[in-house]
């Protein structure tokens, strides 16, 4: 025979290897078509299957088989024209958007790779394994220096790939509209993509139904979601920016309270004397230099906890704010400046009073709707994860990823509730609540 299959790859003559790869690509194309059918009803599951499963198999096969990128064109056509529209519930993308979505989530993409971009994997694999191949050919048994060289080459290839990805991301960003460019910058923030990179396990709360997944992607890239009403019950025109800030229905307050409760719950596991919405001590003649400092005797913050930054009795007060960084009023401001502005507003309002009257420390918790946070909040989350990792005896890296994922899903679901939640009061059903259940049961002979 001209060749053999070995460990999922082909070894032998060029024609045999090419025919083997062509059959593989034909099988992959059929798999993408099957996945497209699933994506129409379960886009989140289909997306995860593609990014966590299928791509890994493609990468392995193309690391072990030399390929002409033209063989992969039919596969890319299937991904671009069938799978992506089914996952996103959108028309086929333009070339720039396709390149954007092919980037990893941490670069603002979705990890929906372009198969032709994987052809370089074969060369990288050859470079990394060359010292080991030489040892096998020479039948040398000592691998000490070779393993070190192998690790060095592997690190070098990883660094090269990261540089190439960054260069590609910068080139793609330069072609985007200002609106989409800002959305990508927000998507690149630490923690903003946690909901994308996690496997959708429903029992852990990491799963989105199809409409929620479509909306989540639209919110990520500033695309207009489908089937939005024209008017809000408050009387204003309804769009994404209005939905994320309109108080009618109480959804922005729910979003704030969700983050407050998550922090309160996690602090309760590692700190003492944790309290939600603690009331500050009333003033008795104290004066403050800041005009914005609150002087209300019933002033309260979101969370109080002992032993977070300091010793057992060192108190820390936290106050939460979640804002829409894509709102028209912020579009002329850098994202870092937006976070700084909200941090300073919170500090001007509370910090002086907390330090001088409560003799405690103050930490503002500032998040954007997309999942990013201020630098001080990021430090706070790292400290919280560090305490949790010690308490639960889990690795720090695992713990902080879990914390960020919880917060990411909370913000995402809250934003979707702002977008899709009903802001109308069910007044037509009010008469049901006025019914005397005991009287109605007795008079109608309804069985107990």
N, C-alpha and C positions, 0 to 999 in steps of 0.2 A: 504493500500500500504506500501511497504518497505521503501519508502522515497518520498521526494518532491524536485522539483527544486525551488530554491529561489535566486533571484538576480544573476542569472547566475552561481550558484553553486548547489551542491547536498547536501541534508540533509537527513540522514536516515541510514539504515543498510549498512554494508560494501560492500555487493554484489551490492546493488543499486548504491552506489557511484562509485564503480569500473566500472560498466557497463556504467554509465553516462560519466565517464572520457574516457573510451575506444571509445565511440561514438564521443566525442569531438575530440580525437586524430585522428580518421578516417576522420572527417570533415576537420581538419587542414591539413592532408596529401593531401586531394583533393585540398584544397586551394593552397598549395605549388606547386602542379602540374599545376594548372591554372596560378599561378604567373610565373612559369618557361616559359610558352608560351609567356607571356608578356615580360619577361626578354630578350628574344632572339632579340626583336626589340627595346625595351626601357629599357635597363639595369639600367639606373639611376633612373627612376621612380619605377621600381620593387624593387631596393635596398632600396629606401626610404620607400616604402610601407611595406617592411619587417621590417626595423629597427624602423620606427615611428608608425607603426600600428599593425602588426601581433604579434610582440614580446610582446607588452603591453597586448594583449588579453591572450596570453599564460601565462604570469606572473600572471595575475589576477586569472585565472582558477586554477593554481597550488598553489596559496596562499590559496585558499579556499577548495582545495581537496587534501587529502593525496595520494601520488602516489608512485608506485614502478617504478624505473627508467627504468626497462626493457620494460614497456609499451611505452616509448618514443623512443625506438631504431628505429622502422620503420620510425618515423617522421624525426629523424636525418639522416637516410639513404637517405631519399628523399631530404633533404636539401643539404647534402654533394654530392650526386651523380647526382642530377638534377638541383637544383636551383643555387648553387654556380658556376658550370661550365657555366651555361647560363648567369649569371650576369657578370662573369669575362672573358668569352670567352677563358677559359683555361681548360686543362684536369683536372680531379679530383686531389685534393691536397694530399700531404703526411700528416701523422698524426700531425707532428709538425706545418706545415703551417695551418692545420685546426684549431689547438688550438690558433695559432697566430691571425687568422682572427676572432676568437670568442671573442677576447678582445675588450673592448670599444675603440673608435677612439683615445681618449686621452692617451691610453696606447700603441698606435701603431697598433691597430687592425682595423677591419671594423665593429664590432658590430654584426657579423653574428653568433649569439649565438648557442651553442650546447644545444638542449632542455633538455638533461639529467642534465645539470648543474642547472636547475631551480627547481629541487626537494627540495632543501633546503628552498625555499620560504615559504613552509607550516609551517616549524618549526619557522622561523623568524616571520611569521604572528601570530602564537600562542603566542610567547613570548611578542610581542608588545601589543596584545589585551587582555592578561590575566587579568590585573587590571580592564578593562572595563567589561569583562565577569563575574568576581567576583561580581561587582556591580549589574549587571543585575540579576544574580542568587540570590543575597541577597536582591534584590529590594530596593537598596539604591538610593535616589534621588540626593544626593550631589556628584558632580563630580570634585570639585575644586582640591583636592590633586591628584585625579586619572588622570586628564588631564596632570598635571605636570609630573607625573610618566610615563604616556604614551609617552610624548614628550622625556623624558630622555631615555626610552627604545628604542624609534625609532632612536634617535641619536646614541645610543650605537650599534645598529644593522647596521646602515649606516657606522659607523667607522669600524666595524668588516668586512663588505663587502669590503670596500676599502683596508683594510690590506690584505684580501684574494686575491683580484685582483692584488695588487702589488706583492705579493708573487708568484702568478701564472705567472705574466708577467716576473718576474726575472728568474723563472725556465725555461720558454719557451725561453727567450733570450739566456740563457746559452747553448741551443741546436742548435742555429742558426749559419749559416756560418758567417764569419766576414763581408762579403759584405752585407748580409741581416740584420745583427745586426746593422750596421751603418745606413742602410736605416730606420730601426725601430726607432733608436735614433732621426733621423731627423723628422720622422713622429710624434714623441711625443712632438715636440716643440710647444710652444704656438702659435696658429694661423695656424699651418700646416694642421690641419684637419677641418678647417671651411667649406671648400667646401663639405666635406662628411656629416657633421652633420646637414646642412641646408636642408629644404624641397625644392626640385627642382621646383621653381616657375619661369616660363620662362619670365614673364613680368618684373621681378626684375633682370634678367640676371644670375639666379642661376642654369640654366639647361645645361646639356651636352648631345650632341647626342651620339649614341652608340659607335662610333669609338673613340671619345674624352674620354668617360668614361673608355673604355678599356685601352687607353693610360695613363690616369690619374692614374689608379691603378698600371700599370706597372712602371710608374715613381715613385710612392710612395714606391714600394718594390724593385726597381732595377731589375725587370724582363725585359726580352727582348721583346719589342713590336713586333707584327707580321707585316709582309709585309714591312720591311724597305729596302731601296735600298742598294746595296753592295758598291757603290761608290758615293762620294759627287762630285758635279760639280767642286769643288776646286781641285779635284784630289786625296784626301785622302780617306781612308776607312771610311764608314759611320756607326756610331753607336750612342748610346744615348749621350755619353760623347762628341763626336765630334759635334753632332747636337746642343747641348746646348751652344757651344762656337764658332762655325764656323761663321765668319762675312759675308760669302757669302750669299747674300739675305737680309742682314740687320736685321735679326730677333733678335739677342742679343741687338741691338740698340733699336728696337721696344719695347722689354721687359723693358729695362731701362726707355725709354720715357713714357711707360704706368704707371709705379710707380711714376715717376716724376710728371706726369699730375694729377694723383689721389691726391697726396699730395698737389700739387699746387691748385687744385680745392677745396679741403677741407679746406686748409688754407685760401683761399679766402672768406670762409663763416664766419671765426672767427677772422681774422687778417686784418690789414690795409696795404696798399702799397705792395701788393703781386705781385711778378714779376717772370716770368719764364725765366731762363737763363740770370740772371743779369750780366753785365760786371763789373769787379772790376775796381776801380780807377787806372789809370796808376801810376807807381812809379816815384818819383822825388828825387832820391838819398837815399831812405830808404835801409837799409841793414838788413839781417836776419841771425841768427846764424845757422839755419838749411840748409844743402846743398840741401835738396829735396824741400824746399819751392819754390813755383812757382814765377817767376819773369817776366812772360810774360805780356806785357802791355794790351793784349787783352784777358787775362784770364777771364773765366766766370764760374759760378757755376750753379746748377740746379734750385734752388728756393730761393727767398728772401722774408721775411715777417717781419712786425713790430708787436710788442705786443704779441709775442708767449711766450717767457720765462720771459719777463720783462714788463716795462710800455709801453705806447702808442708809444713812439719814439725809443724804444730799438729794433734794427734790429737783425735778425738771418738769417744766410745763411745756406742752406741745400745742400748737394751733395749726390747723390744716387749711390749705386753700388749693382748689383745683380750678384751673382756668383754661380757656381755649386759645392756644397760641396762634391759631390760624384766623382769629377774629380780625375784621378789618382794622380795628384800632391798633393792632400789634404788627401788621404786615410791614410797616416801615422800620421796625425795631428788630435787632438781632435777638435770637432765641435766648442767649445767655443774659442779655440785658432785661428781657422779660422776667426771667427768674429772679434776677437781682432786684428788680423793681418791686416785685411782690414780697420778697424777703425783707426788704427795707421797710415797706409799708407795715408789715407785721411787727417788726422790731420797734419802729417808732410808736406803734400803738400800745405795745405790751411790755417790751423788755425793761424799760426803766422802772416801771412799777413793780415788776416781778423781782428785779434785783434789789431794789431798795426797801420794799415793803415785805415781800415774801422771803427775801434772802435766798432765792433759788435761781436756777438758770432757765433760759428760755430757748427753745428750738422751733423755728417755723418749719412746717412740712409743706413744701410747695411742689405740686405736680401739674403737668399739662394733661389735657384729655387724652393725648396720644400715648402716655405712659412714661415720658421722660420726667426728670425731676431736677431741682437745683443742686448745686454742688454740696451745699450744707445738708440737704435732705439725703443725698447719696452717702455722705459720711455717716449720717444717722442710721441709714439702712444697713450699712456695713457693720456698725457697732451693734445693732440689734441682731444681725445674723451671727456675729461673733459670740454674743451672749447665748443665743439659741443653740449654736453648735456645741458649746460647752455643756449646756443644760441637757441636750438630747443625745450627746455623744455621737454626733454626726459630723462628717467633714464640713469645713467652712464653705468650700466651693459648692457643695450640694445644698447647704442650707440657704446661702444667699440666692442661688438660682431659684429655689422653691419660694422664698419670700418675694422676689421680683415677679415670679410667675403669678402668684396670688394677687399681687397688686395690679399687674397688667390685666388680668381677666376682670378684676373688679372695675377698673377704669373703663375697659372696653364695653362690658355689659351695661354699665351706667350710661355711657355715651349712646349706645344703641337704644336704651330705654328713653333717653332724651329725644331720640330721632323717631321712634316708633310708638312710644307710650301714649295712651289716651290722655288728652288734656281737658276732656269734656266731663262734667259731672253727670252721673247716670240718674238724672232727676226723674226720668219717666218710670223708674222702678222704685221710687221713694215710697209709694203706697204699700209695698210689700213689707217694709220695715215697721210700718204703723200697725200691722196686724197683731192682735193679742193671740198668741199661739195657744195658750191654755184655754181661752174662751172658745176659739174656733174649733179646737179639738173636742171640747165637751158638747157644744151645741150640734156639731155635725156627726157625733157618734163615731169619730175616728178612733180606731183601736190604738191603745198605748203600745 
